[in-house]
Amino acid sequence: MISLSCLMQCISTLAWAPSSSRSSSTFPLSSSSSSSTVLSQSVDQIGSNVVLAPSEDTAAFDSLKIGSPKVHRYSRENTEGSEYVMWYHGRNSDLDAKGDAPPLSTGRIGKATSLNGLHWTRETVGSASEDVNGVALGLNTESWWSFDTAHVGLGQVLLPMSLPSVISEGGVYMMYYMGGSLEETKASDYLPDDIDMGDKTVKGMTMKIGVAMSQDGTTFGRIEGEDPTGAIMVPYEKSMGKVMAGNDIINIQEELYCAWPDVVPVIGGRDDFLMYYSTMLKHSKEKVISYGVSTNGVTFAKRGISIKPDAGTPDSRGCARCTVVENQEYNENGRWVKSSGYSMYYEGVGDDNKHRIMMAESKDGESWTKTGIVLDVGGEGSWDFGGVGSPSIIRLDDGTSRIYYTGQGADGSTAIGVAKQTENGWQREQVHLTFQ
């Protein structure tokens, strides 16, 4: 097995991972600090726009790193006001040290709540049915053959059986997530051809996508997919045969993994659900965003690539981790109303290996036109100087929108931050007063 520290140095564009000097729930004093010299920091000490950081409890499932926030704002039937709910994934040092999962922020999935979307409280109890405390979805310990026994990561959470943005009695949450098993694959499969890794391997990189359901948003039960591993979306291989759409053959390239699913319910469309997912093409090793369609939200058919890298642009080295929203307009009555088309916020990797949040637009959710950078990395020395990504968008009552994202520091540390749409574009939203 290849060590995680070695693999992280080689695949900085493959995934966000902490530097080898990172200790759980702490941040190095400087990039040159040793692993024994650390300073525990709260969210207000990290940055003025940070809303969630790794837990200060070293035993917590998310004490090492966190990522992929998905935020929704809900109103409850027959009550005033609203509440914010965030699902996210995280990892602790114990899981990281086992070497059973790739160098990502994935591990287990947790939940936090807020009254204003800026100050958050973790749910520390979580589901009683999971393998550790404080998680909504943990490792699959019941089915050894399953795709999600080594680590899981969050894609999206929906309430498709309820009215939009309203929690009703009997509503059902659908969580789309990815997972990896203890299966080993060659490290060279995910790296440029000029990097020689010999016969070294990595566990958990053949990620697949699953779905789980819940009535309270905290305790989720897995829904078994058609794949023998229980997944609903798996990497395509030629041995699977041709992919058809009616009488047409769809050109699908072979994939190394399927991960970070984002699912959009389509009202009045020919398909009821669109799924966008991140993958790496087997032969070109390009990181692209592909999509699939479904009539029931569980069984999806692949339809090909949505977004791929373009040379000489901020996503020249890869496209990944997107969220897609139906376009809406804020009318004179102070309400958001549906308009035409879709917007995709996604993560682009540039020639400098840094991740930035970018945007693309589409009329039908299939063909996309890129529009450029939405949120760039923070300034030198900031908590998100190393990269920004994994966007999640919500619309507010004042006609503006808010984006939650994962940020990475120069030392590899991760946290979740927030930015708000203004007349001057997306600006980091101040949550705390900081004195630096």
Stockholm file with secondary structure:
# STOCKHOLM 1.0

chainA/1-436         MISLSCLMQCISTLAWAPSSSRSSSTFPLSSSSSSSTVLSQSVDQIGSNVVLAPSEDTAAFDSLKIGSPKVHRYSRENTEGSEYVMWYHGRNSDLDAKGDAPPLSTGRIGKATSLNGLHWTRETVGSASEDVNGVALGLNTESWWSFDTAHVGLGQVLLPMSLPSVISEGGVYMMYYMGGSLEETKASDYLPDDIDMGDKTVKGMTMKIGVAMSQDGTTFGRIEGEDPTGAIMVPYEKSMGKVMAGNDIINIQEELYCAWPDVVPVIGGRDDFLMYYSTMLKHSKEKVISYGVSTNGVTFAKRGISIKPDAGTPDSRGCARCTVVENQEYNENGRWVKSSGYSMYYEGVGDDNKHRIMMAESKDGESWTKTGIVLDVGGEGSWDFGGVGSPSIIRLDDGTSRIYYTGQGADGSTAIGVAKQTENGWQREQVHLTFQ
#=GR chainA/1-436 SS CCCHHHHHHHCTTTCCCCCTTCCTTCEESSTTCCTTCEECCCHHHHCTTEEECSCSSTTSTTSSEEEEEEEEEEEETTCSSCEEEEEEEEECHHHHHHTCSCSSSCBEEEEEEESSSSSCEECSSCCTTSSSTTCSBCCCCSCTTSTTSSEEEEEEEECTTSCTTEECTTCCEEEEEEEECSCEEEGGGGSCTTSCCTTCEEESCSCEEEEEEESSSSSCEEECCSSTTSCSBCCCCGGGCCEEETTEEECCCCBSCCEEEEEEECTTSSSSEEEEEEEEBTTTCCEEEEEEEESSSSSCEEEEEEECCCTTSTTTTEEEEEEEEEEEEECTTSCEEEEEEEEEEEEEECTTSCEEEEEEEESSSSSCEEEEEEECCCCTTSTTSSEEEEEEEEECTTSCEEEEEEEECTTSCEEEEEEEEETTEEEECCCSCCCC
#=GC SS_cons         CCCHHHHHHHCTTTCCCCCTTCCTTCEESSTTCCTTCEECCCHHHHCTTEEECSCSSTTSTTSSEEEEEEEEEEEETTCSSCEEEEEEEEECHHHHHHTCSCSSSCBEEEEEEESSSSSCEECSSCCTTSSSTTCSBCCCCSCTTSTTSSEEEEEEEECTTSCTTEECTTCCEEEEEEEECSCEEEGGGGSCTTSCCTTCEEESCSCEEEEEEESSSSSCEEECCSSTTSCSBCCCCGGGCCEEETTEEECCCCBSCCEEEEEEECTTSSSSEEEEEEEEBTTTCCEEEEEEEESSSSSCEEEEEEECCCTTSTTTTEEEEEEEEEEEEECTTSCEEEEEEEEEEEEEECTTSCEEEEEEEESSSSSCEEEEEEECCCCTTSTTSSEEEEEEEEECTTSCEEEEEEEECTTSCEEEEEEEEETTEEEECCCSCCCC
//
